[in-house]
Amino acid sequence: MKKADDGIPQTVAPVEEIQWSVRDAAGNRRDVTFRELIEATNGATAARADLHISRSRDGEPFITSRQDGMIQMLVPDPGGPATGR
């Protein structure tokens, strides 16, 4: 079995960062963690936040969590920086 990082860049999967944010009623953006999203939905402290990445039949990525049962769609921030992709 091959190690997760064998030191050869061509065999290591790229890492992508997901930045979570919410907008308040005034439209102001606030960065949050995935755990904070779960806690806000449940109204209670979460000991952990299990993140499951999936893709819809038409290819759209989404995130789910067993802790809150919510489906989080991944959408670009229209006010955020361009990724150049």
Residue pairs with C-beta under 8 A, 6 or more apart in sequence:
2 11
4 12
5 12
6 12
18 34
18 63
18 74
19 31
20 31
20 32
20 33
20 34
20 36
20 37
21 29
21 30
21 31
21 32
21 77
22 29
22 30
22 32
22 37
23 29
23 30
24 30
29 77
29 79
32 40
33 49
34 49
34 51
34 63
34 65
35 46
35 48
35 49
37 68
37 70
37 72
38 46
38 49
38 65
38 67
38 68
38 70
39 45
39 46
41 68
41 70
42 67
42 68
46 67
48 67
49 65
49 67
50 65
50 66
50 67
51 63
51 65
52 63
52 64
52 65
52 66
53 61
53 62
53 63
54 61
54 62
54 63
54 64
55 61
55 62
56 62
60 73
60 74
61 73
61 74
62 71
62 72
62 73
62 74
63 71
63 72
63 74
64 70
64 71
64 72
65 72
76 83
